Amino acid sequence: MTTATEYYVNRFKASIMNHLYSSVSCSLESTYNELKKEIPSEDGQEQEMDNLDAAYTLVHKEVCGYPQVPSKV
């Protein structure tokens, strides 16, 4: 796992933990879409998207027991 992938894994996990104590829940896919918006459209965007996708797949597998690739919207 690259440092960038680990960063996104930590962001997903922090989001999950924060929503345990919040009255408003948010899906993992919603968090993915929010993080995707933060990635600037410049050089290296494709690598960042790969890192984000890898992190989403890892966290989804940990939480649900099976991997899921995020939908490309």
N, CA, C and O atoms as CSV, one atom per row, in Angstrom:
chain,resi,resn,atom,element,x,y,z
A,1,MET,N,N,0.858,-1.176,0.000
A,1,MET,CA,C,0.000,0.000,0.000
A,1,MET,C,C,0.902,1.237,0.000
A,1,MET,O,O,1.822,1.348,0.810
A,2,THR,N,N,0.629,2.146,-0.904
A,2,THR,CA,C,1.420,3.371,-0.977
A,2,THR,C,C,0.996,4.335,0.124
A,2,THR,O,O,-0.047,4.163,0.754
A,3,THR,N,N,1.816,5.341,0.341
A,3,THR,CA,C,1.508,6.343,1.357
A,3,THR,C,C,0.206,7.061,1.025
A,3,THR,O,O,-0.604,7.332,1.912
A,4,ALA,N,N,0.008,7.367,-0.252
A,4,ALA,CA,C,-1.217,8.057,-0.665
A,4,ALA,C,C,-2.443,7.177,-0.458
A,4,ALA,O,O,-3.491,7.664,-0.034
A,5,THR,N,N,-2.321,5.880,-0.755
A,5,THR,CA,C,-3.442,4.966,-0.536
A,5,THR,C,C,-3.755,4.883,0.947
A,5,THR,O,O,-4.923,4.889,1.338
A,6,GLU,N,N,-2.726,4.807,1.770
A,6,GLU,CA,C,-2.922,4.753,3.220
A,6,GLU,C,C,-3.624,6.017,3.722
A,6,GLU,O,O,-4.461,5.949,4.621
A,7,TYR,N,N,-3.282,7.164,3.143
A,7,TYR,CA,C,-3.942,8.421,3.500
A,7,TYR,C,C,-5.449,8.321,3.256
A,7,TYR,O,O,-6.247,8.701,4.112
A,8,TYR,N,N,-5.831,7.812,2.095
A,8,TYR,CA,C,-7.254,7.688,1.777
A,8,TYR,C,C,-7.933,6.624,2.637
A,8,TYR,O,O,-9.087,6.795,3.029
A,9,VAL,N,N,-7.239,5.539,2.932
A,9,VAL,CA,C,-7.799,4.522,3.832
A,9,VAL,C,C,-8.104,5.160,5.184
A,9,VAL,O,O,-9.170,4.934,5.756
A,10,ASN,N,N,-7.174,5.951,5.686
A,10,ASN,CA,C,-7.389,6.621,6.970
A,10,ASN,C,C,-8.543,7.614,6.903
A,10,ASN,O,O,-9.296,7.747,7.868
A,11,ARG,N,N,-8.692,8.308,5.788
A,11,ARG,CA,C,-9.814,9.245,5.631
A,11,ARG,C,C,-11.150,8.505,5.633
A,11,ARG,O,O,-12.110,8.953,6.260
A,12,PHE,N,N,-11.212,7.359,4.925
A,12,PHE,CA,C,-12.440,6.557,4.916
A,12,PHE,C,C,-12.763,6.054,6.323
A,12,PHE,O,O,-13.907,6.146,6.769
A,13,LYS,N,N,-11.768,5.529,7.012
A,13,LYS,CA,C,-11.994,4.986,8.352
A,13,LYS,C,C,-12.393,6.081,9.335
A,13,LYS,O,O,-13.249,5.863,10.193
A,14,ALA,N,N,-11.783,7.250,9.216
A,14,ALA,CA,C,-12.160,8.372,10.076
A,14,ALA,C,C,-13.608,8.773,9.816
A,14,ALA,O,O,-14.351,9.081,10.748
A,15,SER,N,N,-13.997,8.769,8.564
A,15,SER,CA,C,-15.380,9.097,8.215
A,15,SER,C,C,-16.352,8.095,8.827
A,15,SER,O,O,-17.394,8.472,9.365
A,16,ILE,N,N,-15.998,6.814,8.739
A,16,ILE,CA,C,-16.856,5.776,9.328
A,16,ILE,C,C,-16.984,5.993,10.827
A,16,ILE,O,O,-18.089,5.947,11.368
A,17,MET,N,N,-15.869,6.227,11.500
A,17,MET,CA,C,-15.891,6.420,12.952
A,17,MET,C,C,-16.682,7.673,13.329
A,17,MET,O,O,-17.440,7.653,14.298
A,18,ASN,N,N,-16.516,8.752,12.580
A,18,ASN,CA,C,-17.252,9.981,12.873
A,18,ASN,C,C,-18.754,9.784,12.716
A,18,ASN,O,O,-19.538,10.363,13.468
A,19,HIS,N,N,-19.156,8.980,11.756
A,19,HIS,CA,C,-20.579,8.768,11.519
A,19,HIS,C,C,-21.210,7.834,12.543
A,19,HIS,O,O,-22.435,7.772,12.644
A,20,LEU,N,N,-20.395,7.106,13.303
A,20,LEU,CA,C,-20.941,6.277,14.379
A,20,LEU,C,C,-21.535,7.145,15.485
A,20,LEU,O,O,-22.472,6.735,16.170
A,21,TYR,N,N,-20.984,8.345,15.652
A,21,TYR,CA,C,-21.429,9.242,16.712
A,21,TYR,C,C,-22.311,10.371,16.204
A,21,TYR,O,O,-22.772,11.200,16.988
A,22,SER,N,N,-22.542,10.409,14.932
A,22,SER,CA,C,-23.340,11.465,14.330
A,22,SER,C,C,-24.775,10.991,14.129
A,22,SER,O,O,-25.028,9.803,13.932
A,23,SER,N,N,-25.690,11.919,14.180
A,23,SER,CA,C,-27.088,11.564,13.932
A,23,SER,C,C,-27.366,11.433,12.436
A,23,SER,O,O,-28.388,10.876,12.037
A,24,VAL,N,N,-26.458,11.944,11.617
A,24,VAL,CA,C,-26.601,11.866,10.165
A,24,VAL,C,C,-25.577,10.860,9.640
A,24,VAL,O,O,-24.374,11.018,9.848
A,25,SER,N,N,-26.064,9.837,8.963
A,25,SER,CA,C,-25.130,8.847,8.429
A,25,SER,C,C,-24.769,9.188,6.987
A,25,SER,O,O,-25.471,9.941,6.312
A,26,CYS,N,N,-23.674,8.623,6.542
A,26,CYS,CA,C,-23.171,8.877,5.196
A,26,CYS,C,C,-22.594,7.573,4.673
A,26,CYS,O,O,-21.852,6.890,5.380
A,27,SER,N,N,-22.928,7.227,3.450
A,27,SER,CA,C,-22.439,5.968,2.891
A,27,SER,C,C,-20.962,6.084,2.521
A,27,SER,O,O,-20.421,7.179,2.366
A,28,LEU,N,N,-20.340,4.935,2.388
A,28,LEU,CA,C,-18.940,4.890,1.974
A,28,LEU,C,C,-18.789,5.479,0.574
A,28,LEU,O,O,-17.798,6.145,0.278
A,29,GLU,N,N,-19.771,5.231,-0.279
A,29,GLU,CA,C,-19.720,5.777,-1.635
A,29,GLU,C,C,-19.855,7.303,-1.626
A,29,GLU,O,O,-19.231,7.979,-2.444
A,30,SER,N,N,-20.654,7.848,-0.720
A,30,SER,CA,C,-20.757,9.305,-0.609
A,30,SER,C,C,-19.424,9.909,-0.184
A,30,SER,O,O,-19.008,10.950,-0.693
A,31,THR,N,N,-18.766,9.243,0.752
A,31,THR,CA,C,-17.444,9.695,1.179
A,31,THR,C,C,-16.466,9.629,0.013
A,31,THR,O,O,-15.656,10.538,-0.174
A,32,TYR,N,N,-16.538,8.562,-0.766
A,32,TYR,CA,C,-15.690,8.414,-1.956
A,32,TYR,C,C,-15.909,9.597,-2.905
A,32,TYR,O,O,-14.947,10.187,-3.397
A,33,ASN,N,N,-17.162,9.937,-3.158
A,33,ASN,CA,C,-17.464,11.040,-4.078
A,33,ASN,C,C,-16.948,12.371,-3.550
A,33,ASN,O,O,-16.483,13.203,-4.328
A,34,GLU,N,N,-17.023,12.583,-2.240
A,34,GLU,CA,C,-16.504,13.818,-1.649
A,34,GLU,C,C,-14.980,13.885,-1.786
A,34,GLU,O,O,-14.427,14.929,-2.131
A,35,LEU,N,N,-14.311,12.766,-1.513
A,35,LEU,CA,C,-12.855,12.738,-1.648
A,35,LEU,C,C,-12.435,12.926,-3.105
A,35,LEU,O,O,-11.418,13.558,-3.388
A,36,LYS,N,N,-13.221,12.376,-4.017
A,36,LYS,CA,C,-12.920,12.504,-5.446
A,36,LYS,C,C,-12.965,13.969,-5.872
A,36,LYS,O,O,-12.171,14.395,-6.710
A,37,LYS,N,N,-13.880,14.733,-5.306
A,37,LYS,CA,C,-13.993,16.159,-5.637
A,37,LYS,C,C,-12.771,16.946,-5.173
A,37,LYS,O,O,-12.455,17.994,-5.735
A,38,GLU,N,N,-12.078,16.437,-4.140
A,38,GLU,CA,C,-10.913,17.136,-3.601
A,38,GLU,C,C,-9.660,16.956,-4.454
A,38,GLU,O,O,-8.687,17.693,-4.291
A,39,ILE,N,N,-9.678,15.980,-5.363
A,39,ILE,CA,C,-8.503,15.718,-6.199
A,39,ILE,C,C,-8.475,16.737,-7.333
A,39,ILE,O,O,-9.405,16.798,-8.138
A,40,PRO,N,N,-7.413,17.535,-7.400
A,40,PRO,CA,C,-7.349,18.569,-8.443
A,40,PRO,C,C,-7.154,17.967,-9.833
A,40,PRO,O,O,-6.575,16.892,-9.985
A,41,SER,N,N,-7.641,18.673,-10.829
A,41,SER,CA,C,-7.510,18.229,-12.228
A,41,SER,C,C,-6.180,18.736,-12.783
A,41,SER,O,O,-6.118,19.784,-13.426
A,42,GLU,N,N,-5.132,17.981,-12.526
A,42,GLU,CA,C,-3.802,18.356,-13.011
A,42,GLU,C,C,-2.949,17.101,-13.119
A,42,GLU,O,O,-3.451,15.988,-12.964
A,43,ASP,N,N,-1.676,17.280,-13.382
A,43,ASP,CA,C,-0.764,16.139,-13.490
A,43,ASP,C,C,-0.830,15.301,-12.219
A,43,ASP,O,O,-0.857,15.838,-11.112
A,44,GLY,N,N,-0.857,13.998,-12.385
A,44,GLY,CA,C,-0.910,13.101,-11.242
A,44,GLY,C,C,-2.313,12.745,-10.811
A,44,GLY,O,O,-2.490,11.964,-9.876
A,45,GLN,N,N,-3.330,13.304,-11.479
A,45,GLN,CA,C,-4.713,13.032,-11.096
A,45,GLN,C,C,-5.039,11.553,-11.252
A,45,GLN,O,O,-5.728,10.977,-10.410
A,46,GLU,N,N,-4.551,10.934,-12.321
A,46,GLU,CA,C,-4.856,9.523,-12.561
A,46,GLU,C,C,-4.286,8.643,-11.447
A,46,GLU,O,O,-4.942,7.703,-10.998
A,47,GLN,N,N,-3.065,8.950,-11.004
A,47,GLN,CA,C,-2.458,8.179,-9.913
A,47,GLN,C,C,-3.239,8.375,-8.617
A,47,GLN,O,O,-3.452,7.422,-7.869
A,48,GLU,N,N,-3.664,9.605,-8.352
A,48,GLU,CA,C,-4.453,9.872,-7.148
A,48,GLU,C,C,-5.782,9.124,-7.191
A,48,GLU,O,O,-6.231,8.591,-6.176
A,49,MET,N,N,-6.409,9.085,-8.362
A,49,MET,CA,C,-7.669,8.347,-8.494
A,49,MET,C,C,-7.441,6.855,-8.276
A,49,MET,O,O,-8.272,6.187,-7.660
A,50,ASP,N,N,-6.328,6.326,-8.772
A,50,ASP,CA,C,-5.999,4.917,-8.538
A,50,ASP,C,C,-5.821,4.645,-7.048
A,50,ASP,O,O,-6.277,3.621,-6.539
A,51,ASN,N,N,-5.157,5.568,-6.351
A,51,ASN,CA,C,-4.968,5.423,-4.907
A,51,ASN,C,C,-6.303,5.473,-4.171
A,51,ASN,O,O,-6.541,4.691,-3.251
A,52,LEU,N,N,-7.167,6.393,-4.578
A,52,LEU,CA,C,-8.484,6.511,-3.956
A,52,LEU,C,C,-9.311,5.252,-4.200
A,52,LEU,O,O,-9.961,4.750,-3.283
A,53,ASP,N,N,-9.290,4.741,-5.424
A,53,ASP,CA,C,-10.027,3.513,-5.748
A,53,ASP,C,C,-9.505,2.324,-4.945
A,53,ASP,O,O,-10.288,1.514,-4.450
A,54,ALA,N,N,-8.185,2.222,-4.818
A,54,ALA,CA,C,-7.588,1.123,-4.052
A,54,ALA,C,C,-7.993,1.210,-2.584
A,54,ALA,O,O,-8.300,0.194,-1.960
A,55,ALA,N,N,-7.993,2.414,-2.038
A,55,ALA,CA,C,-8.382,2.605,-0.641
A,55,ALA,C,C,-9.851,2.248,-0.436
A,55,ALA,O,O,-10.198,1.591,0.546
A,56,TYR,N,N,-10.712,2.673,-1.350
A,56,TYR,CA,C,-12.138,2.352,-1.263
A,56,TYR,C,C,-12.343,0.843,-1.255
A,56,TYR,O,O,-13.112,0.317,-0.450
A,57,THR,N,N,-11.650,0.149,-2.156
A,57,THR,CA,C,-11.777,-1.306,-2.252
A,57,THR,C,C,-11.305,-1.979,-0.971
A,57,THR,O,O,-11.960,-2.899,-0.482
A,58,LEU,N,N,-10.175,-1.532,-0.416
A,58,LEU,CA,C,-9.653,-2.114,0.823
A,58,LEU,C,C,-10.608,-1.916,1.995
A,58,LEU,O,O,-10.889,-2.856,2.739
A,59,VAL,N,N,-11.102,-0.700,2.156
A,59,VAL,CA,C,-11.991,-0.404,3.283
A,59,VAL,C,C,-13.314,-1.139,3.123
A,59,VAL,O,O,-13.844,-1.669,4.099
A,60,HIS,N,N,-13.850,-1.181,1.924
A,60,HIS,CA,C,-15.108,-1.888,1.693
A,60,HIS,C,C,-14.948,-3.363,2.044
A,60,HIS,O,O,-15.841,-3.964,2.641
A,61,LYS,N,N,-13.815,-3.940,1.674
A,61,LYS,CA,C,-13.569,-5.351,1.986
A,61,LYS,C,C,-13.474,-5.566,3.494
A,61,LYS,O,O,-14.001,-6.551,4.010
A,62,GLU,N,N,-12.806,-4.653,4.208
A,62,GLU,CA,C,-12.696,-4.760,5.662
A,62,GLU,C,C,-14.058,-4.650,6.339
A,62,GLU,O,O,-14.349,-5.385,7.282
A,63,VAL,N,N,-14.878,-3.745,5.863
A,63,VAL,CA,C,-16.170,-3.493,6.505
A,63,VAL,C,C,-17.209,-4.543,6.124
A,63,VAL,O,O,-17.933,-5.043,6.985
A,64,CYS,N,N,-17.285,-4.875,4.851
A,64,CYS,CA,C,-18.353,-5.748,4.351
A,64,CYS,C,C,-17.924,-7.192,4.109
A,64,CYS,O,O,-18.772,-8.072,3.965
A,65,GLY,N,N,-16.627,-7.442,4.063
A,65,GLY,CA,C,-16.161,-8.799,3.858
A,65,GLY,C,C,-15.918,-9.176,2.408
A,65,GLY,O,O,-15.448,-10.280,2.131
A,66,TYR,N,N,-16.225,-8.292,1.488
A,66,TYR,CA,C,-15.957,-8.560,0.074
A,66,TYR,C,C,-15.578,-7.242,-0.605
A,66,TYR,O,O,-16.085,-6.182,-0.238
A,67,PRO,N,N,-14.695,-7.312,-1.585
A,67,PRO,CA,C,-14.269,-6.079,-2.251
A,67,PRO,C,C,-15.324,-5.551,-3.211
A,67,PRO,O,O,-16.105,-6.313,-3.780
A,68,GLN,N,N,-15.333,-4.251,-3.379
A,68,GLN,CA,C,-16.213,-3.618,-4.359
A,68,GLN,C,C,-15.457,-2.462,-4.976
A,68,GLN,O,O,-14.891,-1.631,-4.264
A,69,VAL,N,N,-15.444,-2.407,-6.275
A,69,VAL,CA,C,-14.798,-1.314,-6.985
A,69,VAL,C,C,-15.804,-0.175,-7.067
A,69,VAL,O,O,-16.964,-0.407,-7.410
A,70,PRO,N,N,-15.384,1.057,-6.758
A,70,PRO,CA,C,-16.322,2.179,-6.810
A,70,PRO,C,C,-16.839,2.411,-8.217
A,70,PRO,O,O,-16.136,2.174,-9.199
A,71,SER,N,N,-18.066,2.873,-8.300
A,71,SER,CA,C,-18.644,3.172,-9.615
A,71,SER,C,C,-17.987,4.421,-10.169
A,71,SER,O,O,-17.731,5.376,-9.436
A,72,LYS,N,N,-17.722,4.411,-11.432
A,72,LYS,CA,C,-17.078,5.549,-12.101
A,72,LYS,C,C,-18.150,6.499,-12.598
A,72,LYS,O,O,-18.722,6.298,-13.669
A,73,VAL,N,N,-18.420,7.531,-11.819
A,73,VAL,CA,C,-19.451,8.498,-12.180
A,73,VAL,C,C,-18.810,9.768,-12.637
A,73,VAL,O,O,-19.507,10.720,-12.990
